[in-house]
Amino acid sequence: MEHPILFLNLLFQKMGLPVVASADEATTLTEKLLLPHVTYTWVIMIVLLILAKMAAKRIEMVPKGGQNVFETVLVGIEDFMIGVTGEEGRFVFPLIATLGFYILFSNYMGMIPGFFAPTSSINTTLACALIVVTFTHVIGIKFHGIKYVKHFMGPIWWLTPLIFPIELIGHAARVLSLSIRLFGNVFGEELVLAILFLLAGLYLAPLPVMFLGLFTGFVQAFIFCLLSMMYFAGAIEHAH
């Protein structure tokens, strides 16, 4: 769902660059690179890099100010993640934190007129889901070696023809669950906001939905990360 006016699209048009409204219309590499979910992803990446630079600019033994805020948030995320995955899962913290911040900022960016939420595009949410599910199997092989494949075979060898397709469907469903849930919620919120802006103006009517969006944007980022942690924890467990 695109906003009526996207600032970056206007800027690119002023520069004489080709801009299209959707991925279906993009035929050249330049048009694909200038799609809203790509360009606004770069905006979020730049914002996150600037925040990280600001947080790490003056590291002190006794944190204060911005450093205190960032440390509190990051330590809270890490402690919660370890509570789900166990101490062995500490190494996946950078991935979980990166996905969490990216999805949260992406969800909130769509609430700003003239900006676009990359997570309102199925391409973005599908990419995030594929990263999580692929890394889940990387973790499984890392901890259990080739024996991790037995997880797909079932407890008894003669059940393999039945269990193997079911396991494949289950892991494919993880991709759909992660991507479609996030995309559907953010896209629906964008759609409602756009309709309210068109019908009721820029002020009072959209405000309740925007306040609700602050909550749902956080919840969707939290659910995505929580499910990712659970998938990682399942791959780490010796029961596999």
C-alpha angles and dihedrals in degrees: 000000000000124000115242089251124026115192095212092050090054090048093050091048090052088052090053095247121145112256125187130186100228143015091253090064096047111102104158130057091245092054091049092050090051096052111126096245089054100044095044090048087061089051090054091047091053092048092050092048091051091049091048090049091050092048093050097039096092112020112187132184090233104046120220138166116358093358090057092052094048093046092049092051095045095045090049092052092046094049092049091048093050088051088060103036100028127233091300090065096060092103092067092060095099091055094046093046092047093050091045096052093041094051093043094050090043092053092049095045091065090063092064113088110244093024132095132222108228089204089064085073118080088217091066098044091045091053091051091047093050090051091053097045094044092048089049090064091043088056091047092054091043093057101032107022119210089340087077087078088068087072087073095047102061130232095289124047096225090057092060095097088057101037098043097062090043091053091048091051090047093053092045088052089057089062091049093045095052097041103039096043093054095040094047095051096045094042091049091051091049090050094051092047092049092050092049092048091053096044104035107023131244102302137044105014098053094045098086091050091048092052089048088049091059088059098041092045090058093043093052092050090048094049092048092051093043093053090047090053091050092051090049091047090051091053091050097049116103089224087081 
